[in-house]
Amino acid sequence: METFGLYFLSTLIFCYYLWIRRIYHKCGRGWGSAGTGAALLVTAHPDDECMFFAPALVRLAGLGLPVHLLCLSTGNFYNQGEVRKKELLQSCAVLGIPSSRVTILDHRDLPDHPGVQWDPELISMFILRHIQIHHISLVLTFDEDGVSGHANHIAVYYAIRNLYSERRLPNRCQVLVLESTNILRRYISILDLPISWLRPHHVMCILHSQENQQAREAMYCHQSQLLWFRHVYLYISRYMFINTFHLISQNV
């Protein structure tokens, strides 16, 4: 009986492994019109790019798609703005984004502060200008819950949503927002894969172990932010392994 139990368990694990491989080969599709232009990731702070969007950035880099990053603040909440700008450029280099495609704003009305409400119209102006200058066909950003609930993350979503609803985006510009999950799913790492796969999504990206190491190396560039709980985050957060996106048209 014990032998049968071990056999059943090993068979179950093997089948699960094959299923994950099948999912991996199917993921990262559905970028739509992105292949005809460039992609733009819009974030609020340095380290958002690797803490939340690393799977998507690694996958886009693998497709050879030019990726631009617009970071709306220097992350100067603790007066570390200059340090964090340098760390962001290092992180982007690890993720395949050259410094020439990274724009970091330092606007007095867009401070790094969860208690300050950013003006969506001001953000919209910066995003639209970036889209037009760089011929962007795909925009990635946060959804209405901002993953962590940070007010600055949420403001970015409402800015891009306004651009979409007011029809100010170019016709072929697609907008994908990163799905926020509940706190349990957020911290079960790769175990969230079956749930993510079965729930509705437009694009899903997952990282294998080597790619996940690349994502962690990007986070290690943000040395000023690597408190003990960030080290734990690197191993237990689903966002270091999995990204699921929805078309913003489904959220407006």
TASUL-V162435 format. One record per helix or strand of 3 or more residues. SS is the DSSP state (@ for helix, = for strand). FROM is the first residue (numbers start at 1). TO is the last residue. If there is no record, write none. Layout:
((SS | FROM | TO) (SS | FROM | TO))
This chain:
((@ | 2 | 26) (@ | 32 | 36) (= | 38 | 43) (@ | 48 | 51) (@ | 54 | 62) (= | 67 | 71) (@ | 81 | 94) (@ | 99 | 101) (= | 102 | 104) (@ | 120 | 134) (= | 136 | 142) (@ | 146 | 149) (@ | 151 | 165) (= | 174 | 178) (@ | 183 | 186) (@ | 189 | 198) (= | 203 | 206) (@ | 209 | 220) (@ | 223 | 225) (@ | 228 | 236) (@ | 238 | 240) (= | 242 | 247) (@ | 248 | 250))
